[in-house]
């Protein structure tokens, strides 16, 4: 069966959603920590802005945060060294981060 639940803004993957009479939650399965990290940043090369439409650090940050809300194996951190234009993205491996980069490229993000 497929079920849709609405109105639970703070529920996450490891939460138990059940009847109020149930007092014991289901045991949570731990999510493996990230194994690879990359720094994503604004394209500041001389060719920047020629192919994409989402060019600013704020647009990239908003997209990464939105992805991290649904992708539980992804972590996004704002790095102090980048001045708001560089972000540390942690994931489960090369394929995981590669798919994210390719998806963002197809959405006209320049990294």
N, C-alpha and C positions, 0 to 999 in steps of 0.2 A: 504494500500500500504506500501511496505517496501522500504526504500530509503537508499543509502549509500553515504556519503559525505567524500571526501578526501581532505587533504591539510589544515585543520584547526587545527593546533597544540595547540592553546591556548583556544579553545572553551570548555566550561564546561556545566554542566547539565542545569543551569539556563540561558544560553545565547540564544538569538533569532537569528537564521540563516534564512535570507530572502533576497529578492531582494533589490538592493541598493536604489531603489526609496521609500522604506518603511522607515519612520523615527522614528516611535514609536515601541519600543520592546513590546513583550507580557509581562504581569506581571509575575514575578518569584514567584514560590511557595517556601516558605522557607523550608529548610531541618531541621528536628528535630535534636537538639544537642545530642551528646552521653550521655548515662545514666550510663555506667559502664566503668571502666578502669582497666587494668591489666598490670603487668610488665612482658615483655617477655625478656628472656636472654639466653645466651649461657649455654649449659648443662655442668656445671663444677663439676659434681659428679664423683666419682671413676669409674662409669660405662659409662661415657660419651664417645661417639665415637664408640660404639659397634653396633648401629642399623642404624644410619643415615650417610648421606654423606655430607650434608651441615651443617658444625659445627661452622663456624666462625661468629663473630658478624657482619662482613661486608656482608656476604651472607644472614643472617637473615634480616638485615637492607634493603638490596636491594629488597628482596622479599616483605617485608612489605610496602615499598614505592611503588612498582609496584602494589600491591593490593589496596593501598589507591588512586591510580590514577583512578581506575575503580569503586571502592566501595565508593560512596560519603558519606556514613554514618560512615566511618572509619577515625580515626585520628591517626597519628603515631608521637610520639615525642621522641627525643633522650634525655635520662636523664643524667645529669651531674654525678650522683653518681655511675653509672655503668662503667665509663671509656670506653665507646663505646661498651660495651657488654650487656647493658640493655636498653630496649626501653619501653616507656609507650604507650600502644595501647588502644585507646578509641573506644567503639562501642555502639550499641543500646541495648545490653543486653547479657545474658548468651548464648543464642542460636546463636546470631550473631558471638560472639567471639569463641564459641565452634566449629562452622563450619570452621572458619579460622584456628584454631589450628589443627583440624582433617585433613583439606586439606593440611596443611604444613607437618603434620606427614606422610601423604601418599606420599608426594613429597620428603621424606627422610630428612626432617629438624629435628634437635634435639633441643628442647627448654628446 
